[in-house]
Amino acid sequence: MPISADQIENFEGAVVTVMGLGRYKQGSGIGAAKWLLRHGSQLVITDLKNKDELKESIDEIMGWYEIYRSTYTDREIYQPIFVLGEHHEEDFTDVDLVMQNPGVPRESHFVQLAKAHGVSVESDISLFFRLYKYPIYAVTGTRGKSTTTALIGEMLKTLHPKTVVAGNITISPLEFLDDLLTENQPVPVILELSSWLIESLENIRRGPEIGVLTNIYEDHLNRYGSMEAYIASKMSMFDFQTKEQKAVVNLDHPIVKTLHEKIHSQIYPFSKTFIPEIDGCFIEDNHLVVRYQGKEESILPLNEIRLQGNHNYENSLAAVMVCVLAGVSFEGIRTALRTFSGLAGRQEELGDIDGVFYINDTTATSPDGLLAALDRFGPNGKIILIAGGASKNLSFDTVAEAVSRLCKFVVLLDGEGSVAFEKSLNSQLPITWAKSMQEAVQLARAQAQKGDIILLSPATASFGLFKNEYDRGQQFVEEVNRWRKK
């Protein structure tokens, strides 16, 4: 019998299907499974990937299960059932609830089948929004959302050391929920939300206390089919905000600027140029400045911010605006801006080997991500680019012009996205192909001279050669380290 997800006690003894285990050890699928088991649910974990592909995730779940069972001998905990390589219809029709991994499209036959049979479909994010009654801050956008989320987290920790940073940043908020519910005072929670995660909130009718929209570029058209559908998915995060809640939005981005009228909460813009009169965060005379309740405060000169580059200035502007609204002190904000060095795989500087520098930008999964990297590292035209992979049905025409102008050589990783990329480059510079990261790094090194930069910035999805974009980046880092030891 379908259950309501609004009360924790309803999960005890409930039969729940977790659809999509995933490969992140603290991600949505594993995080949801652990939380549900901890609260007495009987789980069916089903994934179209097979046992070998999901070995690490299965080991994580079962290892945790054995430790939990032996530690809490007075609690009833059911051993999960795994259905792998396929889905069974009865696991969606004859259960009390379905937990959908964000990687599963909402148009899935099995998701629709569950709904048709009156079975509620939730995600780890929607469940968190239902059960955590205190304010939640959320960040979405095509680019910069992970870095902005993490930077906000660093600032919020100066206000409350137990601040939770979770979501699409590869950590499920359910990992923290039980501890949060035992706190006497509200703990700040900042979530990174992809468009896929936002979709799961459509039945919650609750918006974030502060919602951030970093930007919107063409992306995920392999899932959405059109920019209009993709934009609508992003914007739905603001649909159920109240007039008292707040939206922090990028005034510089043309698409975002046209969407302001669709937001009914209080808008606080940020911009790399001066914003007159209204409250917001902006750059003036090479200083990051915030205006709130009519009062201006110069936060820092740009050259004192640890994260450099125009896109990182935008991330910093957004973070500062959020944290001023959240009550973080100016000194706490300044400390975070001076010390936060960014996240792995996001224009991550790996140092040099024999005068050749290496940059891991594996999370650049769209052409606009690659453009941001070229804007920061490419002006001297000394880039040897490792790019390409699986297709997301995106255009490479604009980025191809920049690559032709700023790169010396391109190594393309196998994949349909690489075929389209090569076509857009139109033989304007030397290109070679690689079937593995090891081969790609070796080919790039063969072309490099002292002072050059070998940049991994794929502009495509990772599936095919790699488990995910983080696996792709890790393989790059391992290859660089292997060469460093020679």
N, C-alpha and C positions, 0 to 999 in steps of 0.2 A: 504493500500500500504506500503510495507516495507520501513523503514527509515534508514538513516545513523546515527550511534551513535556518530559521530565525532564532531557534533555541538549541543550545548545545546538547541538552539532554535528549533531544529527538534522534541523535545519531547513534545512541546506544542500542545495539542489536539490529540496526538498520542494514539492509543489503544495498551496497553502493558499488556502482561500476566506475572505476577510474579509467577514462578513455584517453590513452596516450601517456605512457610512462615517462618518455623523454630521456635525455642523456645527461642532464645537469643534476649533480648529486644533491643540490639544495633547491632545484627548480620546481616548477609548478606541479608536475606529476608526482615526483617523489615526496615533495613537501606535503601535498594533499594526502597521499597514501599514509604517511606517518601520522599525520594529525587524526585522520579518520580511524586508524587502528588504535591509536591512543585513547580515543573516545568510544571504543567498543563496537565499531562498525564491522560488518562482514564484507570483505572486499573481493571483487573481481577486477583484476588489473588486465586490461586488454590493449594491445598495440599491434599495428600491422607489421612492425619490425619483428624479426625472429629472435629466438633466445640468444644466439651468438652475438647479434648486433646490440642487444641490450644487456649483455652479461654484467657490465660494471654497475648498471642501475639495479638489476635484480640482486646482485651481491650486496649493494648498499641497503636495499630494503630488508633483505633476509638477515643480514648481519645486525641491523638495528633491531629487527623483530626478536631475534634470539636474546640479545642483551636486555631488551625491555621486558621480555617474558620472564627471564631469570631474576631480574631486579625487582619487579613488582609482582610477586607471586600471589598476592591477594586479589589481583585484577584479572578479569576475563579478557583475553586478547585472542582474536581469531587469526589463524594462519591465512594469509591472502592466497587466492587462486589466480594463476596466471593463464590467460588465453592469448597466445602470441602468434603472429603471422597471419591472423585473420580476426574478424569480429563475428560474434553470434548474435542474432537478432534478439533472442530471449534475454541477453545481458543488458538490453536497453528497454525491453517492454515489461519484464517480470522482476523489476528491482524497485527500490524505494527512491533512489536518486542517482543521477549521472554526474560525475565530475569530469568536465571537458578540459583537456589540455589546450592552451592557446594556439598550438600548432595545428589543431583540428579545425577546419573551416565550419562555420555555423550552418552552411548549406549541406553538410554531410548527411547522407541518407540515414545514418544511425542516430545522429542528433535529432533529425526531424522525426524519426520513428519514435524516439523516446517522448518527445513533446506531444506527438499525436496520441500517445497512450497515457497522457496526463502525468508523465514522470518529469519532475523538475530537473533542469540542467543548470549546473553551477560551475564556476571556476574557483581556483584558490583565491583570486582577487575578489570575486563577487561575494564569496563566503566571508572573507575578511571585512568587507564593507558592511555586511549584514550584522556581524557579531561585535565589531569594535566600534563603540558608540561615540568615541571622542574624535576630535578633528583629525582628518587625514589630508596631507598635502600630496599633490600628484603632478607629474611632469610627463608631457607627451610631445611629439614632434617627429620629423623624419631624421634629423641629424642633431646631435648634441644632447639628447635627453639623458643618456647614461652619465656623462660627465657632469651635466647640470644637477642631476639627482644626487650624485656622490658629493659634489661641492656643497650643495644645500645641507646634506647630511653632516659634513664637517663643521659647517657654521652652526647648525642646530645643536651639535654635541657640546659646544661651548655654553649653551643654555641648559641642556639636559644630557648628561653623559650616556644615558641609556637610549638615546634616539635610535629608531629603527630605520634602516635603509634597505628597501626590498623591491620586489616586483620583477620587471623585465630585466633587471640588472643581474639575473640568474639566481636570485634567492627568493623563495616563496615567503610572503608575510606570515603564513601559517606556522612557519618555524618559530615565530616569536609570540603568537597570539596568546597562548596559555599564560605565559609570563606577564604579558601586558595586562591581562585581565586581573592579575593579583596586585597590581600597583595601586597605591592609595591616591596618586595624582596622575593626570593624563601624561602620557609619554609621547613626544612628537614622533610622527610616522611620515616618512617621505617615500613615495612609491614611484617608480618609473613604469609608465603604462604604454605598451604598444597599442596600435589600433586593434589588434586581435584581442588584447585584454580588455580594452574599453568596450568592445562588442558584448562581452559577458556581463556588463553592468546594466544592460538595457532594461532589465526587469526590477532593478534595485530602486530606481527613482531617488538616488542620493548622489549629489555631486561632492567633489573635494572642497574642503574649506578654502584652500588656495589651489587653483589649477594653473599650470604653466603650459603655454604653447610656444616651443622654441622656433619652429619654422615648419613649412610644408613644401617638400619637393616631390617630384615624380618618383614613386617607388611602389613595390608590391603589386604592380599591375597584373602579374601572373595570378594573383589571388582576387583582386577587386575588379579587374576588367576595364575600369575607367578611373580617371583622376577624380571625377565627381563623387564616385562611390568611396574612394579612399579618403577624400576630404571630409565627407559626411561622417565617416567612421571616427576620424580624429575629433571632429567638432562635437560629437555626441557626448564627450566627457563633460561639456559645459551645460548640457540640456537641462539637467536637474539641479543646477546650482540655484541657491536662493539669491535674492537681491542683496543680502548682507554678505554673501561670500565673495571671493575675489578671483579675478583672472589676470594673470601676468602674461603679456603677449608681446611679440616682436613687431615693433612699429616699422622696421626696415624691410620686412619681407612682404613683397607685393601681394601674395596670396593671402597671408595672414591679415594684412591691413584691410582687405576687402571683406573679411569675415567678422569684423568687430560688431557690426549691427546684429549679428546672430547670437551674441553673448549678452545675457541679461543681468549678470552679476556686475560687481564693481571692477572696472578695468584699470589696470596699472601697466602702462606700456614701458618698454625699454628700447633703447636705440643707440647706435654708435655715433649719432649726431645729437646736437642740442635739442631738448624738448622744452618749449616755452610754456610757462604758466602752470600747467597741470602737474599733478604728482606723477612721478616716474623715475626711471634710472637711465642715465645717459653719459656720454663722454663729452667733456668740455675742456679745451686746452690740455689735451693728453692726460686728463684726470678722470677717474670714474667717480661720478657724482650722483647722489640720490636726493630726490625731493619728496618729502612726505609730510602731509598736513601743512603744506606751504613752506616748510623749512628745508633749506638745502644743507647737505653735508658732503664735503669732499672726502671720499673714502681713501683712495690711493692714486698716485701716479701710475700710469699704465706699465711703466718699466719695472715696477715693484711687484706686479702680479706674476706669480710663478708660472701660470699657464699662458703662454704667448700665442699670438696668431689672431686674426680677426674673428674667426669662429669661436675661439676661446674667450675673447672679450665679450661676445654675445652671451656665452654661457655664464660668464661672471656677472654680467649685468642682470640677467634673469635671477640668478641665485641671490644676489644682493637685495633685489626688490622683494623677493619672497621672504627673506630673513628679517628685513626691516619690518615687514608686515607681521611677522611671527614674533617680534619682540626681542630678537637677538641684538646684543650691544654692538655698537660700531667697532669696538676693539676686538670683539669675537669675530666679526666679519673680516676685519683687516688681517687677523692672525691666520684665518683659513685661506684667504687669497694669497698670502705670502708663502704659505707652506704646502698647500695641496698641489701635488705633482701630477695628478691625472690618473687614469686607469690603464691597466694593461691592454694592449691591442688597439689603443686609440692614439695614433701618432706617438707611439711609445719609442723613445730613443734608447737604442741598445748599445750605444758607444761605437767605437771604431776598431777595425782590424787593419793594421798596416796603412792607416790613413784613409780607409774607405769606411764611411759611416752607414749604419743600418737602422732602418725605421720600420717598426711593426705597426701597421695600420689596418690590421685584418678586419676590423669592424666597419671599414668603409665598404659597405655592400651595395652601394649605388654609385652612379657616375658623379653625383654631387659630393659624395664623400671623398672621392679621389680629387675632385677639384679643390676642396678645402686643403688637402695635403699638398697639392702642387702650389697653391697660393702661399703656403707657409715655407715649403722647402725647395721650391723649384725655380725661383727667379734667376739663378746662375746657370741654368740649363745643364746641370751635372747629375741629373737623375737617371738611374737605371731602374726601370719599373718592372716589378713582378705583379701581374694583374690577371684578371679573367677567372672563369669558372662557369657555374650554372646560370641559366638565363632567368631574368625576372621580367622579361618583355619590356625593357627600358631602352631609350635611345642613347647612343654613344656619340652622336654627332658633335655636341658642344664640347664634351671632354676630350674627344679625339683631336680637336684643334689645339687645345692646351697641351696635350701630351706631345703632339708633333712639334710644338714650339719649345717645350721645357724639358723634354726627355731625350737622352742620347740613344737609348736602346730599350726594347720592350721584350720581356719574357712572358708569354701567355700560357697559363695553366689550362689543361684540357677542359672543354665544356662548351655547351651551345652559346653561352654568353660571350665566350672568347671569339667564336665565329663571327658574331655580330660586331664585336669590338674591332676585330681585324678589318672587317669590311669598311667600317667608318674611318679607320686610320688610312686606308687607301694607299698603302705602300709609301707613306711619307717619311718613314724612318725604319731602321732595321728591326725586324721582328723574328723571334724564334719561339718554338713551342716546347713545353715540358709536361711530362706525364706524372711528375711527383714534385714535392717541395724540395727534396734533396737535389734533383736534377735542376730545378729552377734556380736555386741558390748557386749551384756550381756554374751554370751558364751565365748568371749575372756577374759573378766574381771574375769570370774570364774576360768580361768586357770592361771591368772597373779599373780606374786609375786613382792614384792618390788625390784626395779632395772630392771624389765622387760620393754619391749617396745611393745605396741600394734600398729602394722603397717598396715594401709590400703594401699595396693599397688596391685591392682587387676590383672594386666597382661592380662586383657580381655576388651572387649567392655562393655558398660553400659546398652544398650537398653534391655528392658524386665522389670526388676525391677525398673528402674530409667528413668527419662526423658533424661538424658545425664550424662556425667562424672562429671559435676559440681553439678548437683542435687545429685549424689551419694556422693560426697565429703561433700556437705552441710548437708546431712542427718547424715553423720558420725560426723561432727562438732557439730551438734545439740544434738546427743546422748552423746557425750563426755561432753558437757556443762550441759546436764541434770543430768548426774552422778556427775558432779562437785558441783552442788547445793544441793545434798543429804547430 
